[in-house]
Amino acid sequence: MLKTVSMLSLLCLTALAACNTVSGAGQDIERGGQAIEDTANDVQQSIY
């Protein structure tokens, strides 16, 4: 019984850590996309 509870606890902690990592990666990708968009807008305005 103790082994089962330990394994379930470890599985839950791993799942929570993975969700946090994926969320952080999504935020980083979003910031990168925003930086590219801002740069493209700056270049477009400098052309006109």
CORURJO-V369720 format. One record per residue. SS is DSSP state (alpha for helix, beta for strand, coil for the rest). NEAR is the number of other C-alpha atoms within 8 Angstrom. D_FIRST is the distance of its C-alpha to the first C-alpha in whole Angstrom. Layout:
BEGIN
ss={SS,SS}
near={NEAR,NEAR}
d_first={D_FIRST,D_FIRST}
END
This chain:
BEGIN
ss={coil,alpha,alpha,alpha,alpha,alpha,alpha,alpha,alpha,alpha,alpha,alpha,alpha,alpha,alpha,alpha,alpha,alpha,alpha,alpha,alpha,alpha,alpha,alpha,alpha,alpha,alpha,alpha,alpha,alpha,alpha,alpha,alpha,alpha,alpha,alpha,alpha,alpha,alpha,alpha,alpha,alpha,alpha,alpha,alpha,alpha,alpha,coil}
near={4,5,6,7,8,8,8,8,8,8,8,8,8,8,8,8,8,8,8,8,8,8,8,8,8,8,8,8,8,8,8,8,8,8,8,8,8,8,8,8,8,8,8,8,7,6,5,4}
d_first={0,4,5,5,6,9,10,11,12,14,15,17,18,20,21,23,25,26,27,29,30,32,33,35,36,38,40,41,42,44,46,47,48,50,52,53,54,56,58,59,60,62,64,65,66,68,70,71}
END
